[in-house]
Amino acid sequence: MLAPVKHFVVYTLLRFGLFVATYAVLSAPAVLIFGNKVTVLFVTLVLAALVSSLLSLRFLAGPRERFAESVEARASRARDRFEEIRSREDAE
């Protein structure tokens, strides 16, 4: 029952970690070159979001698939229970 939540937490933490790492890698040279300005930090933040999103498609496919499978399994069980209850009501 907790598997979907566990997979969601793991995937979310990995995505957040990838974003933070990407931001650190992009902002360090940007600050050294352009200085510590709000615009530089904001542009770096946006670029880090875009780059980390693209990287997550490639590197986090496994955790994303496990999360999707656990959600699908849970939805299937709920659908089966619903159909069972509905068929019992129809029989009455």
ChimeraX attribute file (.defattr): number of C-alpha atoms within 10 A of each C-alpha:
attribute: neighborCount
match mode: 1-to-1
recipient: residues
	/A:1	7
	/A:2	8
	/A:3	13
	/A:4	18
	/A:5	13
	/A:6	13
	/A:7	20
	/A:8	19
	/A:9	13
	/A:10	15
	/A:11	21
	/A:12	14
	/A:13	12
	/A:14	16
	/A:15	18
	/A:16	14
	/A:17	13
	/A:18	21
	/A:19	21
	/A:20	16
	/A:21	14
	/A:22	21
	/A:23	20
	/A:24	15
	/A:25	13
	/A:26	18
	/A:27	21
	/A:28	14
	/A:29	11
	/A:30	17
	/A:31	14
	/A:32	9
	/A:33	10
	/A:34	11
	/A:35	13
	/A:36	13
	/A:37	10
	/A:38	9
	/A:39	11
	/A:40	15
	/A:41	19
	/A:42	12
	/A:43	14
	/A:44	21
	/A:45	19
	/A:46	12
	/A:47	16
	/A:48	22
	/A:49	18
	/A:50	13
	/A:51	16
	/A:52	21
	/A:53	16
	/A:54	11
	/A:55	16
	/A:56	16
	/A:57	11
	/A:58	9
	/A:59	14
	/A:60	15
	/A:61	13
	/A:62	12
	/A:63	16
	/A:64	17
	/A:65	13
	/A:66	16
	/A:67	21
	/A:68	15
	/A:69	14
	/A:70	19
	/A:71	17
	/A:72	13
	/A:73	13
	/A:74	15
	/A:75	12
	/A:76	12
	/A:77	12
	/A:78	12
	/A:79	12
	/A:80	12
	/A:81	12
	/A:82	12
	/A:83	12
	/A:84	12
	/A:85	12
	/A:86	11
	/A:87	11
	/A:88	10
	/A:89	9
	/A:90	8
	/A:91	7
	/A:92	5
